[in-house]
């Protein structure tokens, strides 16, 4: 009969360690832009990450809301632009 120590020795756990990802740096376009434009210019970024960066930039005053594009269906797309500072 095997003991508890023998069972613990035979258990193998495989873990996959992924390399640490670099922090996403958003390059704000000149002129007016939407989140869809940011998604096109940053194809490897996760969309929610871009939305979070836009939210933080709005709060810090780095960008400002510049209007919206009304579509036939769904919510209007918000437009943003960088501030002078």
N, C-alpha and C positions, 0 to 999 in steps of 0.2 A: 504494500500500500504506500502511496506517495504522501509525503508530508506537505504542509502548507509552504515551507521554504522551497521545496523542490518545484512546486507549481509556479511560484513567483519567479524562479530562475528561468523557467522555460517560456514565460510570456515575453513575446517580442512586440514592440510597438513601433510602427513605422510612421514617421512624421515627415512631411514635406515642408521645408523651410524655403520661403520665397525671398528673393532679395528685396531689400527695402526700396520702396518706390520713392522717386524724387518728388518734391513738392511742386504742384502745378503752378506755373507762373503765367498769368493771363496777360496777353498783349492786347490792350484795348485798341480797337480800330479808330481811325480818324473819322470824324463826322458822326452821323447817326447810325446806330446798329441795334439789332435785336439779339435775343438769346440764340435764335436759329443761326444768325451770322457767326456768333461765337462758336457754336457747335461745328460749323463748317471750317472755321479757321483753326480749331483745336480738335481734330478728329479722334485722338486717342483719349481725350478727357471724358469722364462720365458726366452726362447731362446735369445730374443733381449737384455735382461739384461746381459746375459753371454757374448754376443758379445761386448756389450759396456764396460764391465769390462776388457775383453781381450784388447780392443783398448786402454783403459786408462793405463793398465799395460804395454803395448808396449811403449806408450809415456813416461812413467815414468822410463822405463828400468828394471822393475821387471821381465819381461819375454822377450824373443826374438824369432824371426821367425827362425825355424830350418829346413825348407824345405817344400815339398808338396807331396801329394799322387795323382798321375795322375790316373783318372778313365777313363772308356770307354766313358761315357756320362757326360755332364755337366762340371762345373768348378772343378778344382783340389782342394782337401781338404788341407788347410794349416796346417802345424805342428808347434808347439811352444814348448819351453822348458824354464825352469826358469834359470835366470842368477845366478852367484855365489854370487852376493851382496845381 
